[in-house]
Amino acid sequence: MAILVVTAIIVFQQDALPAHQGHPAAAAASAAAGAGRSDSSEGYRLVPVEVPDRHGEDLPVAFRIIGPDQRPATGFQLNMTKQLHFFVVRDDLSVYRHVHPEPDGDTWRTAVSLPGDGHFRMYAEFIPPSTARHPEPVVLGVPFEVPGDATKAALPSPSTETTTDSGYRVVVQGGLTLPRGAPAKIRLAVSEPGGAPVESLEPHLGAYGHITAFHTEQLSTTHLHPVEMVGIPVLRGTLTFDVWFGEAGDHRLFLEFRHGGQLHTAALTFTVA
């Protein structure tokens, strides 16, 4: 059985374009830089109902989103094809999960797999139904603990390349530092081992790619989507992300893209200064 290996090249480049966090159709559906540090925002509050108390596969998670009227909210605008995006990370960012809960009465439910114990943080991202034009998602975050070994793994140092579990290689060119408080670009070119650009990236949640970045100390998050619109051929396999980071420090970036009928996730450490 042949194994296809694809190389992804990311270019970090400062740019003077407006600092929105995605393409025109998805810019409004990209979380602002530094979100998720609190369990409440914009009148909404995240209330855990059931969180994992052990590590394992398909562990149930349940929570409520309490709205400005102090009642559970279960109807939100579609944001990249889903009403609600849900993320779980370990405090050392060695674990990353991105799933999509569904409402069950007044409660949102999903399941996550956790490979070990420790301290975690969960995030709920959604667009309120009453948000005006060009909405920006609300991102709420709360910590939880799985009793056991909470030893933090060392954060991988900034590196120009990484490899996904599925064998895809991500190579960073142009430096590993992004400007603080200024617009910049992340460009990602996907190519096959022979060097030919991969121009057949498949849509995933309404986009050709997703970047979710977390501040390594504050665990605030930034969710990004590429400029390239789904349905338009990707020129030479290149994706462009317009970004703006307001917090200095190291960030762990998780890149999700779909190719060959499978979802692939690559992790990189970079610095905002």
Secondary structure, DSSP 4 states (H G I P E B T S, - for coil): ------EEEEEEEE--S---SS-TTTGGGSPPTTB-SSSEETTEEEEEEE--SS-EEEEEEEEEEE-TTSSB----B-BTTBS-EEEEEETTS--EEEE--EEETTEEEEEEEESS-EEEEEEEEEB-TT--SS---EEEEEEEEESS--PPPPPPPP-SEEE-TTS-EEEEES-SEE-BTSEEEEEEEEE-TTS-B---PBPBTTBS-EEEEEETTT--EEEE--SSPTTS--GGGEEEEEEEB-S-EEEEEEEEEEETTEEEEEEEEEEE-
